Amino acid sequence: MEKHLEGLTLVQKRLVKAYATSILGEVRTVKDVKPEALQRYVELEIAEREIATLAVE
């Protein structure tokens, strides 16, 4: 289920999930994500969550 996060360390995966949560909560934006290399993973995590929500409906 987390194929979009393959190749990341455990710490990086946790950062991606934490950033995605704060972005979805409108606390941060994708531009706030540091290191910048994780920005695309955060975008993918958000997309995965939105797809999962739509699949439930």
Helices and strands as residue ranges (DSSP letters): G 3-5, H 10-24, G 30-32, G 36-38, H 39-56
